[in-house]
Amino acid sequence: MIDNETLKAHGYNLTTEQKDRLNEHYHNPKNRWALKEYNARGIGRNPNNYGQVDMYLLIDDKMTIENIGYEFKGCPTIGFAASIFTEDVKGISLEEGQKTTQSSLDEMLKQDNCEECTTMILVAFLASYENYQKRQNGSDEEYTVKMIETNLEFTQTTCG
């Protein structure tokens, strides 16, 4: 159970609803699997601690995120943070997902205490978005990789 004292010790002051949502996703993570059917795949990596988030998207013909899944190596925070993130973007348009994710990443990069684990999730989604765009333009790239740096900027590597 995630308690208020632990959250406050880490600088978080959450409402009861927010804490309940965190606990739900902590104990019962959603979308924590690699999709068997997907048309976009992105990987966010942290070379400093070998953490990694693999994100799989299934985009329908209306450009909506029909399904999303993830796998990860790294701290437990990734599990429930990715669970919340994937539930929030499932069912929205791919473009809306890209814009809100990029905006969230931009905000995190401005902070001095941003979480690398959460950053990997956002970067993995953006890599998936780019992978989808490339596939739509005829690329047979299997996935796109983005690596976060120590200053939490990211670079892109293409893998095929």
ZITAGI-V68251 format. One record per run of one state. SS is the DSSP state (hx for helix, st for strand, lp for the rest). FROM is the first residue (numbers start at 1). LEN is the number of residues. If there is no record, write none. Layout:
# ZITAGI-V68251
ss-><SS	SS>
from-><FROM	FROM>
len-><LEN	LEN>
This chain:
# ZITAGI-V68251
ss-><lp	hx	lp	hx	lp	st	lp	st	lp	st	lp	hx	lp	st	hx	lp	hx	lp	st	lp	st	lp>
from-><1	4	10	16	28	40	47	51	60	64	74	77	90	93	94	111	116	137	143	149	154	160>
len-><3	6	6	12	12	7	4	9	4	10	3	13	3	1	17	5	21	6	6	5	6	1>
